[in-house]
Amino acid sequence: MAHAAKGGSVIPGELRAENVGVVVAGRALVHDVSLHVPPGQVAALAGPNGAGKSTLLRTLYRAQRPTSGRVLVDGEDVWRIGARRLAQRLAAVMQETPGEFDLTVYDVVAMGRSPYKRAFQGDDADDRQIIMGALEALDVTVLAHASFDRLSGGEKQRVLIARALAQRTGTIVLDEPTNHLDLRHQLDALRLVRDLGVTAVIALHDLNLAATFCDRIHVMANGRVVVDGPPAQVLTPAVLAEVYHVDAEVTRHPSTGIPQISVIPDPGRRTLP
């Protein structure tokens, strides 16, 4: 069973959604979604605004209770696991940042160690090493003593990813983690998640980033997964036209062979060879 030992190595988890549906205020936001992310795989949730990605993600980390179906982490229903034990298995990086509070960046990242402590227990040497490693990995060590509330949006996002990293779980769920990040830090953040070897589900708008860093892409529309599979199978002009209503070309990157999408803004002015 996947878990994160306090100072030991992290074992990748397994995440499943089984026939998950979510109805809020009489409106169905997610319809009968099933997905399976095997240990160590990185999966993307893609789709247009309003497709249901964030709502589905909220069910995965127990912020939203499904109206139907269930979510399993390492074979256990997340609603049948104690909050502390779940936090030792699954970390979440949400779009919304915490409200205003007077904490330093170090303090925010140190919150990732809370699932392994008794109330009011301080950081030990292992904790401090993990926290500093997470700060360094996200390039925010220089901000360790800065007030979290005074950071830019991009800096806050990197700190919240560092907090999830310090949590040392086998599964991570990230909702648009590249929001507010510049190009370099977008690549750094996703490469870090990829290289951790953990199981991850990432909601992404940028399909080229999804193709580069994810093993599988689940494309959502109108609260349903309409297609899923490896990037080369999913990212086709037909799928992009159906889901995003755009005319696009999909080519292979000359160095990596990874699918790359180029949207044609005015199909009537397409340049002919």
C-alpha positions, -999 to 999 in steps of 0.1 A, spaced: 0 0 0 14 34 -10 25 57 17 51 84 25 74 75 53 84 104 74 120 105 62 121 77 38 113 72 1 79 79 -13 60 50 -29 37 60 -58 0 56 -52 -29 45 -73 -59 67 -80 -93 58 -93 -126 76 -100 -155 52 -104 -186 65 -121 -183 99 -104 -211 124 -107 -215 158 -91 -247 178 -89 -246 213 -73 -277 234 -68 -296 211 -92 -270 214 -119 -250 184 -130 -213 195 -133 -198 160 -137 -215 130 -153 -205 94 -147 -167 99 -150 -143 70 -145 -106 71 -147 -76 51 -135 -41 65 -129 -17 36 -122 12 40 -98 39 64 -111 18 77 -141 11 114 -147 -23 121 -162 -37 153 -175 -72 166 -174 -79 189 -203 -109 206 -218 -124 240 -223 -136 263 -195 -166 248 -178 -158 213 -188 -158 200 -152 -121 196 -147 -118 215 -114 -150 200 -100 -137 165 -108 -103 173 -92 -121 185 -61 -137 151 -57 -102 135 -60 -88 153 -30 -121 152 -10 -130 189 -12 -162 180 -31 -183 149 -22 -195 131 -53 -233 128 -57 -227 94 -72 -198 71 -76 -166 70 -55 -129 80 -55 -103 55 -44 -67 61 -33 -47 30 -30 -79 10 -31 -96 29 -3 -126 52 -6 -113 87 2 -144 94 23 -137 64 45 -101 74 53 -93 97 82 -82 132 71 -47 128 85 -41 94 69 -54 107 36 -30 137 38 -1 112 42 -12 97 8 -25 125 -13 -14 162 -16 -33 188 -35 -23 221 -52 -54 241 -58 -60 272 -80 -73 293 -51 -46 303 -26 -53 304 11 -68 336 25 -47 363 40 -26 351 69 6 362 84 29 333 76 64 332 61 71 312 30 90 287 52 59 284 75 36 277 45 59 250 31 63 235 66 25 230 67 32 201 44 48 182 73 17 185 95 2 151 87 32 135 103 31 154 136 12 155 168 -5 188 177 20 216 184 50 193 176 79 212 162 101 204 131 129 180 136 160 176 115 143 154 89 114 179 86 138 208 81 158 189 55 126 181 35 113 217 38 145 232 26 147 207 -2 112 216 -14 121 253 -12 152 247 -33 133 225 -58 108 253 -66 135 280 -66 120 299 -36 147 294 -10 155 332 -12 119 339 -2 119 316 29 115 345 54 93 366 32 56 371 40 35 347 18 8 374 14 32 398 -2 43 374 -30 33 377 -66 8 352 -80 36 331 -96 57 331 -64 27 320 -44 20 292 -68 56 279 -66 54 280 -28 21 260 -28 37 234 -50 67 233 -26 42 227 2 28 197 -16 63 184 -23 71 187 14 41 166 21 59 136 6 28 117 -6 26 90 -33 -2 109 -51 -5 146 -61 -35 164 -76 -27 198 -92 -53 222 -105 -37 244 -132 -3 245 -115 12 266 -143 -12 295 -138 8 327 -132 41 310 -139 65 323 -165 77 299 -192 108 287 -174 89 280 -141 61 263 -160 86 238 -174 105 235 -141 73 228 -121 60 201 -145 94 185 -149 97 183 -112 63 165 -109 73 142 -137 107 134 -121 93 127 -86 81 93 -98 48 98 -79 13 94 -93 -2 127 -104 -33 142 -120 -29 177 -134 -55 199 -149 -39 218 -177 -51 242 -204 -19 241 -223 -21 210 -244 15 212 -256 26 210 -219 2 181 -213 17 163 -243 52 169 -231 49 159 -195 19 135 -192 15 98 -200 -22 101 -206 -46 129 -214 -83 128 -204 -102 153 -224 -134 166 -208 -164 185 -222 -197 192 -206 -188 173 -175 -178 141 -193 -146 125 -205 -150 124 -242 -117 108 -251 -86 96 -232 -54 79 -241 -17 87 -248 -11 122 -261 -4 111 -297 -37 92 -297 -58 120 -281 -44 152 -297 -58 150 -332 -73 178 -354 -107 160 -352 -107 160 -313 -96 196 -311 -123 206 -336 -150 187 -317 -140 197 -282 -124 232 -286 -141 242 -319 -108 253 -334 -89 244 -366 -55 231 -356 -25 213 -370 -8 186 -350 28 178 -359 56 159 -342 84 179 -326 115 174 -347 137 166 -317 114 148 -293 86 134 -315 60 147 -290 28 160 -306 27 198 -309 -4 218 -316 -6 249 -337 -40 266 -338 -49 282 -372 -66 315 -361 -81 321 -396 -86 289 -416 -96 309 -446 -61 323 -448 -42 291 -444 -9 292 -463 -7 266 -489 25 247 -497 
